[in-house]
Amino acid sequence: MTHRSRLALLLACVAAAALGGTAQAAPLPYPRIEAALAAVHQYAQVALSPDGLHIASVESEGSGPGHVELAPVAHPTATRRVSACAGNGCDEGDLAWSPDGRTLAFVTTDATGQGQLALLDLATLRTHVLTHARGPLSTPRWSHDGTRIAFLYSPGAPKTPSPLNPATPDAGVVGAKIYEQRLAVMPARGGAIRLLGPADLNVYEYDWSPDDRRFAVSAAHGDGDANWWIADLYTIDARSGATKEIHHPTLQLASPRWNGDGTRIAYIGGIMSDEAVTGGDVEVVSARGGAATDVTPNLHASVTTITWHGSRDNIVATELAGSRSVIASIDTLARRQRALWSAEATIYATGFAGLAPGDAGVSLSRDGRLAATIVQSITAPPEIALGPLTAMRRVTHANDTVPRTTGAARSITWTSDGMHVQGWLIYPPGWKAGVRYPLVTLIHGGPAFANYPTYPSGPMAFQATLAARGYLVFEPNPRGSYGQGEAFTRANVKDFGYGDLRDVLAGLDAVAHVAPVDPKRVGIFGWSYGGYMTMWALTQTHRFHAAVAGAGLSDWLSYYGTNDIDTWMIPYFGASVYDDPGVYARSSPINFVKAVRTPTLMLHGDRDAEVPVTQSYEYWRALRAFHVPTELVIYPGEGHEFYRPADQRDVSRRIVGWFDRWLK
């Protein structure tokens, strides 16, 4: 029997070993699960050349470093790896085609691990490194005339910009040294890097104007990691660097995009709780400045990426609409849209769900006749899809033999407080009717995010590890989530922990009608906002019999003064903690902690800038005082997201081990 055959058999036995009633399925060994999750071939980006003749992609084996592949569109599986990196440990990606399609720009790493801008000549397939940067560098984009390349650059910065990354420990005068992410431009043939705009202006996203004279940027003064939530729309002169603020959004803005004649700029606007986790309505503002117009009013979906295409008034957008991804054409003057493509899947060309500056849902040829994207679902692993925008089909087969770690998955819908709510139910592989299974409710982070239909891969795919160990996994998208429109995403404002928890509990009732859940073996788990919701839920209900809170938040009042990103909170709470402490107190789990009876595991990185580790300490100390079974595990050097593979594996095993201990 081959290794894959043995693995498939073991996965099938997870549920098949159950003997009936509430008998526990035989657990699959962790190494088997981890091997299956690591076997998924990843696609981080796909980019069509403007002439539609070539396709470039960024790929990796499991969670390993990225590499660049190039193929003719006529034979998309005839790939050739290209690299500008000599030595081991190369990490390459961030693709950008020149306007004539003859040169591919991408980011490579030098011998020290520093990111550099590199170019591939398509005619000769030779590469050369263009920069000698000293600091994080990303998001290259060509001018329309092909003579210059712009990119984002943080000279001298000790870490890649993002509050998700491990924070640099404070020393000396706090806040005295700030490393801004600047907009940089250089000649495409090589030369000096020029930094544009004020030195204290952090640029998050940008777009060239059609005449190459200006940039539209989302930017904010001060600490870049802290101020994305108060970014405004600026224009920056491409020669002089002269900067002008032209628009202050109602809430957050993302993905500024200049239309074809240079008269208008579109962006995605709405309430967004995490930098670069994009969702909202499409807003359009004059390039001269002024008020914005919502061109997708009353949309029952969340727009995640936008690209002007075709006429000067038309936008191609990707959206999350309930359980489905949608590609839509938006007429910005008539303020109406029509769906071009839809599936119960997740798609992206650059930056899943907006998780990268310059993100795109689909990559289009210049004439719009050809489109490429990366498509996946909970049960179908990622592959590249190619074809006309309305009829893309999968053209790669890198994951055809990847072992499955979960059983079937289905979208669940229910009504809560008169609102339509959606979530996902994931079954153990080989589950049997008539057997009642333990269930873990997995709350996503954000809150402005969603449990997307993505294929589980990598050591942090907790839903897959739980399913493979014999659990049903329920992934609700309660109010505050993307996918149901802006009114739904804003429905938890000044109401954290109340309506959203009612949505989750109503969803559990809906799951009980369609799945064999053992009500005495129900757990809850989440990270970030999901960690907060876990801590909160235990103070409000005894329905959960075990809990795990990752990077959880227990006290909004102390959190306000100790986190590094407090500007995100005022749109959600309506005022600062100093002006209205009551609205923060009513949603703080620590104020109701005496009601907790549920065994709780907490996991936290000691350099978390988004949710300081003290939040877990507070909750842990309280549970110990009231003799509730609890453990707190601290991971040195980790931030809000964990990056060390050993830590990631340890987290996954501890989570499942805790639920095994209390639910089995």
N, C-alpha and C positions, 0 to 999 in steps of 0.2 A: 504494500500500500504506500502511495506517495505521501510526502509531508502534507500537501494540500488536501489530499483525500482524508488523511487522519484528522486534519484540522476541521474540515467540513463536517466529518462525522461527530467530532466532539461538540461542535457548535450545535448540531442538530439534537445532541443528547442533553443539552442544558435543560430543556423542558420535557423531553421525552422520558427522562428518568423519573419524573413525578409519578407517583403511584395512584393519585386520585385524591379527592377531598382537598385538604390543604397541605399535602405532602410536598416537601421541598425538593426542587430540582437539583441534580448533581451540579455543583459549580464547575465552570471551566477554569482551568489553571490560569493565573495571571499572565505567565509568559506566552501562552497561546493567544490570549486576547491582545496583548501588546504587540505580538508579531503580526497579527492580522491588521491592526490599526496602523502599524508602521509600513505595511506593504502597499498602502494606497499611493498611487502616483499623483503628485499634486501639480495643478496648473495655477500659477499666480497671476498670469497675464496672457492675453492674446492680442496681437496687433496686425491688422491687414495693412499692406503697403497701399498708398493712395491709388496706384494704378490697378489694384486688385489682383496682382500677379503673384505676390509672395505673402506668406504668413509667418510671423515670428511669435514665439511663445517663451514664457519663463516657466520652467518646470523644476521639480525636485523629487527626490525619492524620500517619501515620508516627510519628516520634519527637517531634512537636511538642507544644505545651502542651495540657492537657486542657480540654474544655468540656462543659457539662451539656446533655443533651437530655431532653425530656419528651414522652411520647406516651400516648394512651389505650390500654389493653390491647386493646380491641376493634379498634384500628387501629394496631398497633405500628410501622408504617413512617411514619405521619403525625406525624413528630417536629417539635418546636419547640425551638429553642435558647433557653436562659435564661441570664442572666448578671447578676452584681452588680458587674462590673468595668468601669470606664470607661477607655478608652485601649487601647493595643496591648500585646501580650505577656501577656495574662491567662492564668492557669493555675488552673483550677477543678476541684473534685472532692470526694471524701470525703462521700458522700451519707448522709443519715439522715432518714427520714420521721418525722413526729410520730405519736403513737399513733392520732389520729383521721384521719390521712391527708390533712389539709388544708394542711399546711405541710411544706416540704422544707428541711432545713438542709444547708448545704454550705460548703466552705472556698473562699474566693476570694482574690485578691491585690489589694492596694491599689496606689497609684501608685508606691510604693517597692519593690514586689515582696514586701512583708510579707503573710503569710497572715492572713486575718480570717474570722470566722464570719459567714455570711450566711443569710438566710431568704427563701424564696419562698412567697408566698401563692397557693395554687392557684386560689382563686376569682377573683382579680384579675390573676394572673400578674405581680404586682409584687414586686420584690426590695428588701431593705434590708440594710445591713451592721450587725451587732449588736455587734461588738467594736472595740476600739482597741488590739489586742495589739502587743507589741514582743518578738517572739521566735517560734520555730517553734510552730505550732499544728496539731493534727490530731485525727481520730477523734471527731467529735461524736456524742453519744447522748442521746436524750430520756429523761427520767424517765417512768415508766409513766402518771403523771397528767398529763403534758404541760406542767407548769408550769416545769420547769427543763431546762437542757441542760448536760451534762458534756462535757469534752474534755481532751486531753492538751496541756500547755503548758510551754514552756521559756523563761521570762522572761529576756530579755537574751542568750540563747545565740547564738554567732556562726555556728553551722551547724545543719542539721537533724540530730537525734540519729540516729546509726548509725555503727558502726565502718567501714562500707563507704564512707562519704563521706570526702573529703580531710581529713586531720587538721589541726587548727590548730597551727601551729609553736609549739614551746615557747619561752618567754622568761621570764627571772626564775626564781623558785622554782617548780620543776616540781610540778604537782599542787596548787598553792595555791588555784587558782580552778577550781571545778567548777560546771557549769550542769546542774542536775537537771531532768528531765522530770517535771512535777508533775501531779496530778489537779486539774482546775479545774471549778468549777460556777458558773453564773450564771442569773438568771431568764430565761425564754424571751421575755419582753417587753422585755428589756434591763435593764442595771444593772451593778453592780460584779461583777468577777470575784473569786471566792474560791478560794484555793489550800488544798487539804486535805492533811493528813498532815505528817510532819516535813519540814523543809527539806532534809535530806540523804537523803531516801528517793526514789529514782528509780522511777517507775511506768512499766511497760512495756505492760500491758494491763489492762482493767478491765471490770466488768459491774455494772449496777444490780441491787440486790435487788428482788424483786417488790413489796415494800411501800415502796420508794424511800427507806428509812432508812439503808441501808449500801451500800457497794461491795465487791465481791471484786476484788482486784488482785494481779497478779504484780509484785513489786518487790524492790529490793535497795538497801542503803545504799552510799554511795560513788559513784564515777564511773559514770554510767549506761552509757556505751559499753563499759565494761570488765567489768561484773558481771551481765549478763543470765544467765550460766551458773550463777550461785549465787543466783538469785532465789527467794524464798519466797512462799507464799500468805498474804495479809493481808486483813483487813477494815478499812474506813475508814468512820467515821460520817459520813453525808452532811451533817449540820448542824455538829457540833463538830469534825470532823476527827480525832477520837480513833482511834488505829490499834492493831490487835492482830494479831500474827503467829499464824496458826492451823495452819500446816502447812509442814513442810520436806520437799520431794520427794526421792525417791531419786536422781534425776538432774535433768533440766531439766523445767520446766513451761511450758505455753503455753495460751492461749485459755481462761482461767477463765470458767465459765458457771454462773449460778445457776439451780436448777430452779424449777418453777412455784410450789411452796408455800414456798420459801425455806428448806428444811431441809437441802439438799445443794448442793454445788458440784462440778461436773465440770471436768476439764482434760485436756489431752493431755500425757502424760508419756513420757519416753524419753531416749535419748542424742541430743542435737542439737548440731551443731558450729557453727552460725551463728545469730545472733539473728534471730528471726522466720522462719526456714526450718523449718517445723513438720512433725513426723512422729512417730508413736509409738502407744501404746495409750491408751485412755480410762480415766482414773482418777477415782474419785468419793470425796469426803471430806465428812464432816458439816460443816455451817456453823458448828458450835461448835468444830471442830478435831479433831485426832487423826490416826490412820493412814488412808491411802487404800486403796481396793479397786480392783484392776484388773478392769474389767468386760468387757474384750476379751482374755482370756488366750489365748495360742497362736494369735492372729490372724495369718494369712499375708498381711498387708497392712499399710500404714502409714496411720493416720488423720491427715488433714490439717486438717479443720475439724469442729466440732461445734456443734449447736444443739438445746437442749431443745425438744420439740414434742409436742403431743397430751397424753397423760397425764403426770403428774408424774414418771414413771419411764422415759420414752422419749426417746431422743436420735436425731436425724437427723445422720448423719456422711457426709463425703466421704472417700474412701480411694484410695490408689494400690495396686493389686494387680497386680504384674508389669507388663504392658503396658497395663492397663486402669484407667480411673477408675470407681469404684463409689460409688453413693449407697446407704447402708444405714440401716436402722432398727435401733437397738440397745435391747434390753430390759435396763436396768441392774440389775434385781433378779435376773432369770433368767440374766444374763450370756450372752446369745446374741443373734445378729443375723440379719437377712434382707436380701438385696439387693433394692433397689427399682429400680435402673437401673444399667446397665453398658455401657461402650463403650471401644473402643481410641482414646481421645481424652483431652483434658485439659479440665476444667471448673473454673470459679471464678465467684463473684459479686463478691467483694471480695478483692483481694490474692492473686494467683496463688500456689498452693502454700504459703499461709500467709505470704506476703511482706508482710504489713501487720498492724498491731494491729487487732483487731476483725474479722478475716477471716471470710468465709463462703463455703461452696462453692455454696450455692443460696440464693436469696432467696425466702421463702415468704410468702404472704398469711396473715392472722391465722387463717383457718379451715383452712389447709393444703391447700385445693383447687387452688391455683395456685402454680406455681413458675417461677422464671426463673434462668437462668445464662448464662455465656458458654462456648461450646464450640468447640474447634478440634482439629486433629490435624496431623501432619507435612505432610500433603498437602491438608488442608481448612482454609482460613483462618478466623479467628475471626468468629463471628456470635452474636447473642443467640438463645437457645432459650427457648421459653415453652410452658406447658401443665401438665397434671397431673404430679405428681412422677415418676410411672412412665412417662410418655409425652410428655416435652418434645420439641418440634420447632423447628427453626430458623425464625425469623420475619423476620429481616433479610437483606438481600442486598447489603450495602455492599462486599463483596469478590468479587462474582461475576466481575468482569472483571480481577482482579489477575493479572498474569503469574506463572507458576510459575518458580521458580529451581532446583528439584530435580526428579529423576525419582521413581520409585516408592520407597516405604519399607516395610520389613517388620520385624516383631519376630523376633528370633533368641533361641533358648533353648539352653542347654547345661548340662552337669554339670561341676563343679569341686570336688574334694575331697569328693565326695558331696553337694554343695549344688546346688540349682537356681538358675541365674543367667540373667538376661535382659538383652538389649540391643537396639539398633536398628541397622539397616543402611539407609543412604540411597544411592540410585543417582544417577548423573548423568542429566540429562534426555536422553531419546533414546538411552540406552545400548544397545549391540548385543551379542548373544550371540556368542561366539567371539573377542571382543576382550578382552585382559587389561588391567585398569585399575590405576593407582596407587591406594593406599588410605591414608587418614589415620585413625588411632585418636584419638578425641576423648574425653578423660577429664573428667568433670564436677567441679565444686568440691565443697566440703563438708568431710569425706567424707559427712556425713549429708545427702544430697540425691539427685537422680536426673536422668538424661536423660529428661525427660518428652516425651510426644508432642505437641509444640507446633509451630505453623506458623512458619517462619522469617520474621523481619521485622527491619528496622533494621540499621544498619551493623555491629553486633556478632554478627550471625547467621552465624558463621564456617562452620558446616556447610553453609549454602546457598551461600556464596561458593565454598567448595571444590568442592561438587558441580557448580556451574555452570561451574567451570573444568576439569571432567573427572575429578574424583576420586570414588571410592567413599568414604563416610564411615561409620565404625563407632563407635557410641556405646554402650559397655558400661556396665552398672550392677553393678559388682563388690560383694563383701561390704563392708559399711559404708554401702551405699546404702539408700534407702527403697524400699519396694515388695514386700518378701518377709517382713515381720514384724520384731519387735524383736530376736529372736535373730540374725537375719541382719545387722541394722544394727549390732549390738554385736560382730559376729564379727571385726572388725579391732582390737579393743581390745588394746593392748600388742603389736601385730603389724603396724604400718603398713609397707607395702611388700612384704610377704611373701605372705600369702594373697590379698590384693587383686590383686597383680601376677599370681599364678598364674591367677586368674579371668580377667584381661584376656587373657593369652596363650592360655588354653584357648578363650576366645571368638574369638580370631583364627583358631584351628584350625577352629572351627565355621563361621566366615564363609567360609573357603577351600573348604568343601564345597558352598556354595550360591551363591557369587559368583565372577566371573572376576578374581581378584586376582593381580597380578604380585608374587610374593614378594620380588623384588629392588627393589621401589619401594613400601615401606611406611614411613609416618611416624607420629609420635605428637605430640600437642599437648594442652595443658590449661591451665587458669587456676586459681590458688589451690591447693587440694588437687590439682587436675589438673596444675598446674605442678610441684608436689612430685613427683607420680607420674611425670611426664615425666623430671625430673632423676634420680629413683631408678631408673627402668626402664633408663636408659642405663648405669647402673653394674652392672646384673645380666644384661643380654642385649644381643647385637648384632643382634637381629632387626629393629630399626628403623634406617632409613638416613638419616633426617633428623628433627629435633625442634624444637619451639617450646615454650618454657615462659613462660607469662604469670603474673606475680606469684608466681613459684615459690619454694619453700622448700628450702634446701640443707643446713641445719645446725640440728637441733632444739635443741641445747644453747645456741648463741648466740641463736637465735630466742626462747627462753623468756625471756631477760632483756631483750629489746629490743622485743618487740611490746606492744601496748596491751590485749590481750585474753587474757592467759595463763590466766585461770580456766577456759577451755574445755578445757585440756590434761589436767588431773589425772584426770577420768573416763576418758580414753583411754589414758593412760600409767600410771595407778595410783598415782602419787606425783609430787611436784615434782621438777624437775631436780636440786635440791640433795640430795634424799633418795635418788634412784635415777638417777644420770646414765647408767648402762649401758643402760637401756631406751630412752633417747633416742638414745644413740650408735649402737645397732644398726640404727636406721632412718634415720640421717642420710646422705644421698647424698655429702656431702663426705668422709666416711670411706672411701668406695670409689671416689672420682672417678678414680683412676689407670686404672680399667678402661674409661673412656669413650673411644669412637672416633667417635661420631656427630656430625656437624655440627649445632650447636645455636644457635638464636636465642632471646634472652631479652628480655622486654618488662616494664617496671615503671613505676608511678607514684611520683614522689619523695615524696609525702605519704601513702603507704600505711600505715595504722595496724594493719591486720590482719597483713600480711606486710611487714616493713620492707624497703626497697629494698636494704639491705646483704646480704640473702640472695642476691639475683641477682649482686651484685658478687663475693661469695665464690666462687660456682660459675664465673662468667666468668673470674676471675683464675686459677682452677685449670685450666680448659680451655686457656687461653692458655699456661700453664706447660708443658702437655703437648702443645702444638702441635695441638690439636683445632680445626678451623674453628668460629669462634664470633663472635657479635655481641651486644652489649647496647645496648638503646635505652631511654633514660629520658625520661619524659613529665612535665615540670614542672607542678605544681599538681594532678595527678591522684591519686586515692586508690586503694583496692582495686578499685573499679569506676570506669570512665572515663565522663565526662559530656560532654566537648567533642566535637561532631560531627566536627571536623577530626581530632582524635586517634583517634576511633573508626574513621574511614575509613583513616587511616594504619596503624593496627594491623592491620586486616583485609587491606590490600594487602601489608603486610610478611609476614604469615603465609603467604599464598598464594605470594608471590614467593619466599620461602625454600624452600617445598616444590617450586615449579617449578624452582628452581635445582638442587636436589639429587636430585629424584625424576624429573625429566623430562629 
